Amino acid sequence: MVKIRSAVRHELTQSSAGEKVIVACSGGADSLAMSYAIAIEAKKLAIQVIGVTIDHQLQEGSQNQAQLVLQQLTKMGIDTREIVQVHVDVTDGMEASARRARYGALDQCARKYGAAKIFLGHTLNDQAEGVLLGLARGSGARSLSGMAKSNGPYSRPLLEITRKETIQACEEVGLTPWNDPQNQIDAYLRVRVRRTLLPILEDSLGPGVSQALARSADLLRDDADALDDWASREFAQLDPTSLEISHLSALPKAVRTRVLRMAIYSLGAPQGSISADHVSAIEALVTSWHGQGVSSLPGGVKVERLSGRLSLLAPTSDPT
């Protein structure tokens, strides 16, 4: 528990005395150990801790499990605590849909309580699993860079802590973690990575694979941050509705494609809707021009090459 307390202490010192923070606790070993450590360290800094457990209502008896989480939070000395029930509207897979519902509920809790930070119990193992999932999907550097330790109001202090260490910490202080049955269902890709793929890699390549994957994520995040910053500076100087081909051609591809995404999103394409295939088609208008016509993108955005420029049109309003 000493290592976990040190990790959360570092993040808590970024907050001021009197501020409120939320700990999101599912009852699993990771978030339970984190909550315990935060409950101890926050008192020293005069920071108020609010415990929140999300009931996704996807399993029979989920409310009973949520009550057990509250009981453990109470024993830790976290006086303000709440169960938040969410409805999971499955639109793009159970995992993604549940995640969206969970984060939406946590954002609402932060506004309700006026909390400056929301602490999540993701570990080094979660980071490694995310990198492998990104590789399997053919993702770019931003996706492969995994989760940031700090991202807006969200803080993940355990990204250098292993799942084994959180289990040992719970045993050390007498906490009883919940083993979510969903984590045993091989239909979920992340579960297969956790239960099958990573153990095979560890057996074949030796110990330390998870640490190496997490380290790769850190390095890729540095690269992605630098490229995003470069692209943002370029984009700030451009008219997103009319991009000069010669200027775009002079940029490295990694920067150019980021600029193109920024331009497309600035004209109304829904965030997250532009795929690698969409970008490739627009990129070809710059680097592989052979008379292609208009490209229609999500959100009604249209892109066309005209007189040495990329012309981007926002969706027209319905006159009715």
Secondary structure, 3 states (H helix, E strand, C coil): CHHHHHHHHHHHCCCCCCCEEEEECCCCHHHHHHHHHHHHHHHHCCCEEEEEEEECCCCCCHHHHHHHHHHHHHHHCCCEEEEEECCCCCCCCHHHHHHHHHHHHHHHHHHHHCCCEEECCCCHHHHHHHHHHHHHHCCCHHHHCCCCCEECCEECCCCCCCHHHHHHHHHHHCCCCCCCHHHHCCCCHHHHHHHHHHHHHHHHHCCCHHHHHHHHHHHHHHHHHHHHHHHHHHHCCCCCCEEEHHHHHHCCHHHHHHHHHHHHHHCCCCCCCCCHHHHHHHHHHHHCCCCCCCEECHHHCEEEEECCEEEEECCCCCCC
